[in-house]
Amino acid sequence: MAVPVRAPGPAGGPPGRLIEWYRPDGAEIHEGDPVACVECDDIVFDLDAESAGVLHHRAVPGDAPLPSNVVAFIAAHGES
């Protein structure tokens, strides 16, 4: 089952901004790998993978997702 990668921040908080993806769509990743750079409240930090699998982007750099919105999925190998 695919694991969602969610935008950081408290529910109902201000949106952050996805600055860049470190790994391309469809890349194999491992748990703990940094996958994206996010800016939120004048702080820039990395989003780390919570599981291993294949990264599938659902947001593009410049998007400003609300906290807890899904920006990507990590699918198991062979999972669509």
N, CA, C and O atoms as a Tinker XYZ file with bonds, in Angstrom:
   320  protein
     1  N      0.837000   -1.180000    0.000000    73     2
     2  CA     0.000000    0.000000    0.000000    64     1     3
     3  C      0.886000    1.249000    0.000000    63     2     4     5
     4  O      1.860000    1.327000    0.748000    81     3
     5  N      0.543000    2.207000   -0.832000    73     3     6
     6  CA     1.331000    3.425000   -0.962000    64     5     7
     7  C      1.283000    4.258000    0.318000    63     6     8     9
     8  O      0.250000    4.351000    0.981000    81     7
     9  N      2.427000    4.861000    0.650000    73     7    10
    10  CA     2.551000    5.705000    1.835000    64     9    11
    11  C      2.534000    7.163000    1.375000    63    10    12    13
    12  O      3.338000    7.538000    0.523000    81    11
    13  N      1.637000    7.996000    1.918000    73    11    14
    14  CA     1.607000    9.393000    1.498000    64    13    15
    15  C      2.764000   10.190000    2.103000    63    14    16    17
    16  O      3.180000    9.945000    3.236000    81    15
    17  N      3.270000   11.138000    1.332000    73    15    18
    18  CA     4.237000   12.122000    1.819000    64    17    19
    19  C      3.437000   13.407000    1.963000    63    18    20    21
    20  O      2.926000   13.940000    0.978000    81    19
    21  N      3.327000   13.905000    3.189000    73    19    22
    22  CA     2.455000   15.048000    3.460000    64    21    23
    23  C      3.255000   16.332000    3.692000    63    22    24    25
    24  O      4.386000   16.307000    4.176000    81    23
    25  N      2.628000   17.450000    3.332000    73    23    26
    26  CA     3.221000   18.761000    3.605000    64    25    27
    27  C      3.300000   18.950000    5.116000    63    26    28    29
    28  O      2.382000   18.554000    5.834000    81    27
    29  N      4.367000   19.541000    5.603000    73    27    30
    30  CA     4.545000   19.710000    7.042000    64    29    31
    31  C      3.704000   20.839000    7.612000    63    30    32    33
    32  O      3.204000   21.692000    6.879000    81    31
    33  N      3.556000   20.832000    8.915000    73    31    34
    34  CA     2.885000   21.913000    9.622000    64    33    35
    35  C      1.640000   21.443000   10.344000    63    34    36    37
    36  O      1.125000   20.359000   10.068000    81    35
    37  N      1.156000   22.258000   11.269000    73    35    38
    38  CA    -0.048000   21.907000   12.021000    64    37    39
    39  C     -1.295000   22.058000   11.156000    63    38    40    41
    40  O     -1.356000   22.941000   10.300000    81    39
    41  N     -2.279000   21.206000   11.376000    73    39    42
    42  CA    -3.538000   21.294000   10.635000    64    41    43
    43  C     -4.126000   22.686000   10.804000    63    42    44    45
    44  O     -4.179000   23.215000   11.915000    81    43
    45  N     -4.562000   23.269000    9.716000    73    43    46
    46  CA    -5.131000   24.607000    9.751000    64    45    47
    47  C     -4.095000   25.712000    9.722000    63    46    48    49
    48  O     -4.442000   26.893000    9.721000    81    47
    49  N     -2.816000   25.336000    9.698000    73    47    50
    50  CA    -1.744000   26.326000    9.669000    64    49    51
    51  C     -1.558000   26.891000    8.276000    63    50    52    53
    52  O     -2.233000   26.474000    7.334000    81    51
    53  N     -0.639000   27.843000    8.142000    73    51    54
    54  CA    -0.397000   28.448000    6.834000    64    53    55
    55  C      0.287000   27.464000    5.891000    63    54    56    57
    56  O      0.985000   26.555000    6.339000    81    55
    57  N      0.089000   27.644000    4.593000    73    55    58
    58  CA     0.754000   26.751000    3.644000    64    57    59
    59  C      2.256000   26.983000    3.615000    63    58    60    61
    60  O      2.739000   28.077000    3.904000    81    59
    61  N      2.971000   25.946000    3.266000    73    59    62
    62  CA     4.401000   26.061000    3.014000    64    61    63
    63  C      4.590000   26.180000    1.512000    63    62    64    65
    64  O      3.628000   26.388000    0.773000    81    63
    65  N      5.833000   26.048000    1.062000    73    63    66
    66  CA     6.097000   26.102000   -0.372000    64    65    67
    67  C      7.094000   25.025000   -0.722000    63    66    68    69
    68  O      8.164000   24.933000   -0.120000    81    67
    69  N      6.739000   24.211000   -1.699000    73    67    70
    70  CA     7.643000   23.185000   -2.192000    64    69    71
    71  C      8.687000   23.867000   -3.062000    63    70    72    73
    72  O      8.358000   24.442000   -4.100000    81    71
    73  N      9.937000   23.804000   -2.641000    73    71    74
    74  CA    11.002000   24.487000   -3.380000    64    73    75
    75  C     11.563000   23.605000   -4.486000    63    74    76    77
    76  O     11.700000   24.047000   -5.627000    81    75
    77  N     11.888000   22.352000   -4.153000    73    75    78
    78  CA    12.417000   21.449000   -5.181000    64    77    79
    79  C     12.326000   20.001000   -4.727000    63    78    80    81
    80  O     12.313000   19.698000   -3.534000    81    79
    81  N     12.263000   19.119000   -5.715000    73    79    82
    82  CA    12.373000   17.683000   -5.462000    64    81    83
    83  C     13.839000   17.305000   -5.610000    63    82    84    85
    84  O     14.492000   17.705000   -6.574000    81    83
    85  N     14.355000   16.541000   -4.665000    73    83    86
    86  CA    15.734000   16.051000   -4.766000    64    85    87
    87  C     15.809000   14.801000   -5.632000    63    86    88    89
    88  O     16.848000   14.520000   -6.231000    81    87
    89  N     14.732000   14.062000   -5.701000    73    87    90
    90  CA    14.695000   12.823000   -6.478000    64    89    91
    91  C     13.591000   12.945000   -7.526000    63    90    92    93
    92  O     12.526000   13.487000   -7.231000    81    91
    93  N     13.822000   12.456000   -8.738000    73    91    94
    94  CA    12.809000   12.577000   -9.793000    64    93    95
    95  C     11.614000   11.651000   -9.554000    63    94    96    97
    96  O     11.697000   10.684000   -8.797000    81    95
    97  N     10.518000   11.970000  -10.212000    73    95    98
    98  CA     9.345000   11.115000  -10.163000    64    97    99
    99  C      9.719000    9.731000  -10.687000    63    98   100   101
   100  O     10.352000    9.607000  -11.736000    81    99
   101  N      9.328000    8.700000   -9.957000    73    99   102
   102  CA     9.644000    7.330000  -10.350000    64   101   103
   103  C     10.956000    6.807000   -9.792000    63   102   104   105
   104  O     11.337000    5.672000  -10.077000    81   103
   105  N     11.655000    7.617000   -8.998000    73   103   106
   106  CA    12.948000    7.206000   -8.429000    64   105   107
   107  C     12.748000    6.214000   -7.282000    63   106   108   109
   108  O     11.780000    6.297000   -6.526000    81   107
   109  N     13.679000    5.285000   -7.176000    73   107   110
   110  CA    13.694000    4.370000   -6.036000    64   109   111
   111  C     14.328000    5.103000   -4.855000    63   110   112   113
   112  O     15.389000    5.712000   -4.990000    81   111
   113  N     13.677000    5.040000   -3.709000    73   111   114
   114  CA    14.180000    5.719000   -2.513000    64   113   115
   115  C     14.205000    4.750000   -1.344000    63   114   116   117
   116  O     13.562000    3.701000   -1.369000    81   115
   117  N     14.956000    5.124000   -0.326000    73   115   118
   118  CA    15.062000    4.330000    0.891000    64   117   119
   119  C     14.536000    5.136000    2.067000    63   118   120   121
   120  O     14.532000    6.366000    2.034000    81   119
   121  N     14.098000    4.448000    3.093000    73   119   122
   122  CA    13.597000    5.124000    4.286000    64   121   123
   123  C     14.659000    6.077000    4.816000    63   122   124   125
   124  O     15.823000    5.702000    4.958000    81   123
   125  N     14.253000    7.315000    5.108000    73   123   126
   126  CA    15.164000    8.323000    5.633000    64   125   127
   127  C     15.822000    9.194000    4.584000    63   126   128   129
   128  O     16.438000   10.204000    4.925000    81   127
   129  N     15.707000    8.825000    3.295000    73   127   130
   130  CA    16.278000    9.656000    2.235000    64   129   131
   131  C     15.580000   11.011000    2.190000    63   130   132   133
   132  O     14.353000   11.063000    2.273000    81   131
   133  N     16.326000   12.112000    2.059000    73   131   134
   134  CA    15.663000   13.396000    1.816000    64   133   135
   135  C     15.105000   13.384000    0.392000    63   134   136   137
   136  O     15.817000   13.043000   -0.552000    81   135
   137  N     13.829000   13.755000    0.239000    73   135   138
   138  CA    13.208000   13.701000   -1.089000    64   137   139
   139  C     12.813000   15.067000   -1.624000    63   138   140   141
   140  O     12.671000   15.231000   -2.836000    81   139
   141  N     12.630000   16.066000   -0.737000    73   139   142
   142  CA    12.214000   17.386000   -1.204000    64   141   143
   143  C     12.665000   18.462000   -0.231000    63   142   144   145
   144  O     12.949000   18.193000    0.936000    81   143
   145  N     12.724000   19.691000   -0.741000    73   143   146
   146  CA    13.039000   20.863000    0.070000    64   145   147
   147  C     11.765000   21.693000    0.184000    63   146   148   149
   148  O     11.104000   21.974000   -0.816000    81   147
   149  N     11.428000   22.082000    1.414000    73   147   150
   150  CA    10.200000   22.828000    1.686000    64   149   151
   151  C     10.526000   24.065000    2.521000    63   150   152   153
   152  O     11.373000   24.020000    3.413000    81   151
   153  N      9.838000   25.175000    2.215000    73   151   154
   154  CA     9.979000   26.400000    2.999000    64   153   155
   155  C      8.658000   26.639000    3.720000    63   154   156   157
   156  O      7.590000   26.595000    3.111000    81   155
   157  N      8.743000   26.890000    5.011000    73   155   158
   158  CA     7.549000   27.109000    5.822000    64   157   159
   159  C      7.887000   28.106000    6.930000    63   158   160   161
   160  O      8.797000   27.869000    7.724000    81   159
   161  N      7.159000   29.212000    6.983000    73   159   162
   162  CA     7.405000   30.227000    8.015000    64   161   163
   163  C      8.870000   30.647000    8.086000    63   162   164   165
   164  O      9.450000   30.682000    9.171000    81   163
   165  N      9.470000   30.965000    6.946000    73   163   166
   166  CA    10.860000   31.419000    6.856000    64   165   167
   167  C     11.885000   30.384000    7.298000    63   166   168   169
   168  O     13.024000   30.732000    7.610000    81   167
   169  N     11.491000   29.120000    7.328000    73   167   170
   170  CA    12.404000   28.020000    7.649000    64   169   171
   171  C     12.441000   27.102000    6.439000    63   170   172   173
   172  O     11.399000   26.758000    5.882000    81   171
   173  N     13.627000   26.710000    6.037000    73   171   174
   174  CA    13.790000   25.784000    4.921000    64   173   175
   175  C     14.301000   24.466000    5.482000    63   174   176   177
   176  O     15.261000   24.439000    6.252000    81   175
   177  N     13.649000   23.364000    5.087000    73   175   178
   178  CA    14.074000   22.059000    5.588000    64   177   179
   179  C     13.734000   20.976000    4.582000    63   178   180   181
   180  O     13.035000   21.212000    3.598000    81   179
   181  N     14.247000   19.778000    4.853000    73   179   182
   182  CA    14.038000   18.631000    3.982000    64   181   183
   183  C     12.865000   17.790000    4.462000    63   182   184   185
   184  O     12.623000   17.658000    5.661000    81   183
   185  N     12.142000   17.225000    3.500000    73   183   186
   186  CA    11.158000   16.191000    3.792000    64   185   187
   187  C     11.868000   14.858000    3.574000    63   186   188   189
   188  O     12.467000   14.639000    2.521000    81   187
   189  N     11.805000   13.983000    4.546000    73   187   190
   190  CA    12.456000   12.684000    4.450000    64   189   191
   191  C     11.441000   11.591000    4.166000    63   190   192   193
   192  O     10.294000   11.671000    4.606000    81   191
   193  N     11.863000   10.569000    3.430000    73   191   194
   194  CA    10.998000    9.430000    3.124000    64   193   195
   195  C     10.738000    8.630000    4.390000    63   194   196   197
   196  O     11.660000    8.329000    5.148000    81   195
   197  N      9.482000    8.292000    4.612000    73   195   198
   198  CA     9.114000    7.504000    5.784000    64   197   199
   199  C      9.136000    6.010000    5.507000    63   198   200   201
   200  O      8.962000    5.202000    6.419000    81   199
   201  N      9.351000    5.641000    4.243000    73   199   202
   202  CA     9.456000    4.229000    3.884000    64   201   203
   203  C     10.263000    4.119000    2.590000    63   202   204   205
   204  O     10.551000    5.120000    1.935000    81   203
   205  N     10.614000    2.908000    2.244000    73   203   206
   206  CA    11.332000    2.652000    0.993000    64   205   207
   207  C     10.317000    2.335000   -0.095000    63   206   208   209
   208  O      9.222000    1.846000    0.183000    81   207
   209  N     10.692000    2.619000   -1.335000    73   207   210
   210  CA     9.815000    2.305000   -2.458000    64   209   211
   211  C     10.097000    3.211000   -3.634000    63   210   212   213
   212  O     11.229000    3.648000   -3.838000    81   211
   213  N      9.058000    3.493000   -4.410000    73   211   214
   214  CA     9.168000    4.317000   -5.607000    64   213   215
   215  C      8.397000    5.615000   -5.373000    63   214   216   217
   216  O      7.220000    5.590000   -5.013000    81   215
   217  N      9.068000    6.747000   -5.580000    73   215   218
   218  CA     8.492000    8.065000   -5.325000    64   217   219
   219  C      7.626000    8.508000   -6.497000    63   218   220   221
   220  O      8.050000    8.439000   -7.651000    81   219
   221  N      6.409000    8.965000   -6.198000    73   219   222
   222  CA     5.484000    9.484000   -7.214000    64   221   223
   223  C      5.032000   10.882000   -6.786000    63   222   224   225
   224  O      4.261000   11.021000   -5.836000    81   223
   225  N      5.506000   11.907000   -7.477000    73   223   226
   226  CA     5.173000   13.306000   -7.155000    64   225   227
   227  C      3.688000   13.579000   -7.384000    63   226   228   229
   228  O      3.081000   13.032000   -8.304000    81   227
   229  N      3.116000   14.424000   -6.541000    73   227   230
   230  CA     1.750000   14.911000   -6.706000    64   229   231
   231  C      1.697000   16.433000   -6.601000    63   230   232   233
   232  O      0.617000   17.023000   -6.620000    81   231
   233  N      2.850000   17.058000   -6.493000    73   231   234
   234  CA     2.960000   18.522000   -6.439000    64   233   235
   235  C      4.207000   18.904000   -7.222000    63   234   236   237
   236  O      5.103000   18.086000   -7.427000    81   235
   237  N      4.252000   20.155000   -7.655000    73   235   238
   238  CA     5.398000   20.646000   -8.410000    64   237   239
   239  C      6.055000   21.787000   -7.645000    63   238   240   241
   240  O      5.396000   22.461000   -6.853000    81   239
   241  N      7.355000   22.013000   -7.875000    73   239   242
   242  CA     8.010000   23.141000   -7.210000    64   241   243
   243  C      7.238000   24.438000   -7.443000    63   242   244   245
   244  O      6.789000   24.732000   -8.550000    81   243
   245  N      7.101000   25.198000   -6.363000    73   243   246
   246  CA     6.332000   26.429000   -6.411000    64   245   247
   247  C      4.946000   26.269000   -5.813000    63   246   248   249
   248  O      4.334000   27.255000   -5.400000    81   247
   249  N      4.434000   25.026000   -5.760000    73   247   250
   250  CA     3.139000   24.787000   -5.130000    64   249   251
   251  C      3.204000   25.155000   -3.654000    63   250   252   253
   252  O      4.261000   25.065000   -3.029000    81   251
   253  N      2.072000   25.570000   -3.103000    73   251   254
   254  CA     1.977000   25.933000   -1.689000    64   253   255
   255  C      0.894000   25.079000   -1.036000    63   254   256   257
   256  O     -0.198000   25.573000   -0.757000    81   255
   257  N      1.189000   23.799000   -0.790000    73   255   258
   258  CA     0.175000   22.923000   -0.200000    64   257   259
   259  C     -0.102000   23.273000    1.261000    63   258   260   261
   260  O      0.793000   23.689000    1.996000    81   259
   261  N     -1.343000   23.100000    1.660000    73   259   262
   262  CA    -1.709000   23.287000    3.061000    64   261   263
   263  C     -1.091000   22.167000    3.888000    63   262   264   265
   264  O     -0.865000   21.075000    3.367000    81   263
   265  N     -0.814000   22.415000    5.171000    73   263   266
   266  CA    -0.263000   21.370000    6.027000    64   265   267
   267  C     -1.113000   20.101000    5.974000    63   266   268   269
   268  O     -2.342000   20.160000    5.981000    81   267
   269  N     -0.457000   18.993000    5.921000    73   267   270
   270  CA    -1.000000   17.629000    5.868000    64   269   271
   271  C     -1.557000   17.242000    4.503000    63   270   272   273
   272  O     -2.019000   16.112000    4.344000    81   271
   273  N     -1.531000   18.142000    3.501000    73   271   274
   274  CA    -1.918000   17.742000    2.151000    64   273   275
   275  C     -0.850000   16.821000    1.568000    63   274   276   277
   276  O      0.335000   16.969000    1.870000    81   275
   277  N     -1.263000   15.883000    0.744000    73   275   278
   278  CA    -0.348000   14.927000    0.129000    64   277   279
   279  C      0.404000   15.605000   -1.015000    63   278   280   281
   280  O     -0.210000   16.189000   -1.907000    81   279
   281  N      1.738000   15.525000   -0.985000    73   279   282
   282  CA     2.566000   16.081000   -2.068000    64   281   283
   283  C      3.202000   14.980000   -2.900000    63   282   284   285
   284  O      3.708000   15.237000   -3.993000    81   283
   285  N      3.180000   13.741000   -2.385000    73   283   286
   286  CA     3.735000   12.591000   -3.119000    64   285   287
   287  C      3.249000   11.306000   -2.455000    63   286   288   289
   288  O      2.683000   11.323000   -1.362000    81   287
   289  N      3.485000   10.203000   -3.141000    73   287   290
   290  CA     3.252000    8.873000   -2.586000    64   289   291
   291  C      4.523000    8.062000   -2.750000    63   290   292   293
   292  O      5.274000    8.259000   -3.705000    81   291
   293  N      4.762000    7.152000   -1.818000    73   291   294
   294  CA     5.839000    6.188000   -1.949000    64   293   295
   295  C      5.171000    4.835000   -2.104000    63   294   296   297
   296  O      4.558000    4.319000   -1.169000    81   295
   297  N      5.296000    4.270000   -3.286000    73   295   298
   298  CA     4.656000    2.992000   -3.603000    64   297   299
   299  C      5.662000    1.859000   -3.435000    63   298   300   301
   300  O      6.863000    2.047000   -3.625000    81   299
   301  N      5.161000    0.694000   -3.080000    73   299   302
   302  CA     5.998000   -0.489000   -3.021000    64   301   303
   303  C      6.383000   -0.880000   -4.451000    63   302   304   305
   304  O      5.681000   -0.533000   -5.401000    81   303
   305  N      7.479000   -1.589000   -4.601000    73   303   306
   306  CA     7.917000   -2.029000   -5.923000    64   305   307
   307  C      6.821000   -2.893000   -6.538000    63   306   308   309
   308  O      6.296000   -3.804000   -5.897000    81   307
   309  N      6.484000   -2.593000   -7.787000    73   307   310
   310  CA     5.442000   -3.336000   -8.490000    64   309   311
   311  C      4.045000   -2.795000   -8.247000    63   310   312   313
   312  O      3.097000   -3.233000   -8.899000    81   311
   313  N      3.895000   -1.857000   -7.331000    73   311   314
   314  CA     2.596000   -1.257000   -7.051000    64   313   315
   315  C      2.398000   -0.053000   -7.950000    63   314   316   317
   316  O      3.327000    0.733000   -8.137000    81   315
   317  N      1.209000    0.109000   -8.511000    73   315   318
   318  CA     0.955000    1.270000   -9.387000    64   317   319
   319  C      0.299000    2.386000   -8.609000    63   318   320
   320  O      0.008000    3.442000   -9.171000    81   319
